[in-house]
Amino acid sequence: MNYYHTGEDGMNFTSEGCVLWGDRVIIPIAERLVIIAELHTGHPGMTKMKAVARSYLWWPGMDNDLEEAVRAYYAGPFMGRMFLVIVDAFSKWLDVYATQSATTEVTLEKLKTSFAIHGIPERLVSDNGTCFTSSECRTFCESQRIIHTKLAPYHSSSSGLAERTVQTVKDGLRKLKKQEA
């Protein structure tokens, strides 16, 4: 890598157009969501993900941006229903809504209910289900100033948190059904 300028503030500018702060690449605002989504791939856990990010990347408020996300996805069909699972990535607080279908209308209704109780998140991470990729969902997120990141399609393993949460919900529902019997 050829450096052609070193600033007094420790910033380096490469001939390839990268801006570095020490050995870390400074990520511009427009690219941060892409980087966050990539860091979440395989969901190594918050501590490891932040450690990796801190080793190679930098932007103001990076730790906060990595932590502040709400994840939403559907589990099911299970026990004859679909379950919208909403989890706060930082606190791991769950909201689970039993629904008959995973339509955009139902999804937005449940998201609004959850956000009315817990507050509007800065970021929403979801899969690429039709209910999350619809123009209505995009309009809703834009109107609430929610940054919506969609995980890679056909790779449910790209969110370990989602997989663990769904398993926890299903285990709890099985136990509840067993107790009722």
C-alpha positions in Angstrom: 0.0 0.0 0.0 1.5 3.3 -1.0 0.8 6.3 1.3 0.8 9.7 -0.3 -0.3 11.8 2.6 -0.1 11.5 6.4 -2.1 14.1 8.3 -1.1 15.4 11.7 -4.2 13.8 13.2 -2.9 10.3 12.3 -5.0 9.9 9.2 -3.3 8.4 6.2 -4.6 8.6 2.6 -3.6 5.9 0.2 -3.2 6.1 -3.5 -6.1 3.7 -3.8 -8.4 6.2 -2.2 -8.6 4.6 1.3 -8.6 6.8 4.3 -6.9 5.2 7.3 -6.7 6.1 10.9 -3.6 4.3 12.1 -4.1 0.8 10.6 -7.9 1.0 10.5 -10.0 1.9 7.5 -12.4 4.8 8.1 -15.8 3.8 6.8 -17.9 6.5 5.2 -21.5 6.9 6.3 -22.9 5.5 3.0 -21.1 2.2 3.5 -21.7 1.6 7.2 -24.9 -0.5 6.8 -23.2 -2.8 4.3 -20.3 -3.3 6.7 -22.6 -3.8 9.7 -24.6 -6.5 7.8 -21.3 -8.2 6.8 -20.0 -8.1 10.4 -23.3 -9.7 11.5 -22.9 -12.6 9.0 -22.4 -15.8 11.0 -23.3 -13.8 14.1 -20.1 -14.4 16.1 -21.5 -12.6 19.1 -21.4 -9.0 20.0 -18.0 -9.1 21.8 -16.2 -10.9 19.0 -17.9 -8.8 16.3 -16.9 -5.6 18.0 -13.3 -6.8 18.5 -13.0 -7.7 14.8 -14.5 -4.3 13.8 -12.2 -2.4 16.2 -9.1 -4.2 14.7 -9.8 -3.1 11.1 -12.4 -0.4 10.9 -13.4 2.9 12.5 -16.1 5.5 12.3 -17.6 7.8 15.0 -20.0 5.9 17.2 -19.1 2.5 15.7 -19.8 0.5 18.9 -23.2 2.0 19.4 -24.1 1.4 15.7 -23.1 -2.3 16.1 -25.2 -2.7 19.2 -28.4 -0.8 18.4 -30.5 -3.1 16.3 -33.8 -4.8 16.6 -34.2 -8.1 14.7 -37.5 -9.3 13.4 -38.3 -12.6 11.6 -40.9 -15.3 11.4 -40.7 -18.7 12.9 -43.1 -21.3 11.6 -45.3 -22.7 10.7 -45.2 -24.2 14.2 -48.2 -25.6 16.0 -50.4 -24.4 13.2 -49.3 -20.7 13.4 -46.6 -18.3 12.4 -44.7 -16.5 15.1 -43.3 -13.0 14.5 -40.2 -12.9 16.7 -38.8 -9.5 17.6 -35.6 -9.3 19.7 -33.5 -6.4 20.9 -30.0 -7.3 19.9 -28.5 -5.6 23.0 -30.8 -6.6 25.8 -32.1 -9.8 24.1 -35.7 -8.8 25.1 -38.2 -10.8 23.1 -41.6 -9.9 21.7 -43.4 -12.9 20.1 -46.7 -12.5 18.3 -48.7 -15.5 17.1 -50.3 -14.8 13.7 -52.2 -16.7 11.1 -50.0 -15.4 8.2 -46.8 -13.5 7.6 -48.3 -10.7 5.5 -46.9 -7.2 5.3 -50.1 -5.8 6.9 -49.8 -8.2 9.9 -46.1 -7.6 10.2 -46.4 -3.8 10.3 -49.3 -4.0 12.8 -47.1 -6.1 15.2 -44.0 -4.0 14.7 -46.0 -0.9 15.5 -47.4 -2.5 18.6 -43.9 -3.5 19.8 -42.5 -0.1 19.0 -45.3 1.6 20.8 -44.4 -0.3 23.9 -40.6 -0.3 23.7 -39.8 2.7 21.5 -38.8 3.1 17.9 -35.4 1.5 17.2 -32.7 3.1 15.2 -32.1 -0.1 13.2 -34.2 -3.0 12.2 -32.5 -6.2 10.9 -34.7 -8.8 9.1 -34.6 -11.6 6.6 -35.6 -11.0 3.0 -39.2 -12.2 3.5 -41.8 -10.5 1.3 -43.3 -8.8 4.3 -40.0 -7.1 5.0 -39.0 -6.3 1.4 -42.4 -4.7 0.5 -42.7 -1.1 -0.5 -45.1 -0.6 2.5 -42.4 -1.9 4.9 -39.8 0.4 3.3 -42.2 3.4 3.5 -42.9 2.6 7.2 -39.2 2.4 8.1 -38.4 5.6 6.2 -41.3 7.4 7.9 -40.0 6.3 11.4 -36.4 7.0 10.4 -35.5 3.3 11.0 -32.5 2.0 9.1 -33.6 -1.4 7.7 -30.9 -4.0 7.0 -31.9 -7.2 5.4 -29.8 -10.4 5.9 -28.6 -12.6 3.1 -31.4 -14.6 1.5 -31.4 -18.4 2.0 -28.9 -18.1 4.8 -30.8 -18.4 8.0 -27.5 -19.2 9.7 -26.4 -15.7 9.0 -28.1 -14.7 12.2 -27.1 -16.9 15.1 -29.2 -14.7 17.3 -32.3 -15.4 15.2 -31.7 -19.2 15.2 -31.2 -19.3 19.0 -34.2 -17.1 19.7 -36.5 -19.2 17.5 -35.3 -22.4 19.2 -36.0 -20.8 22.6 -39.5 -19.7 21.6 -40.3 -23.1 20.2 -39.0 -24.9 23.3 -41.1 -22.6 25.5 -44.2 -23.2 23.4 -43.7 -26.9 23.5 -43.4 -26.9 27.3 -46.5 -24.7 27.6 -48.5 -27.0 25.4 -47.2 -30.0 27.5 -48.3 -28.3 30.7 -51.8 -27.6 29.3 -52.3 -31.2 28.3 
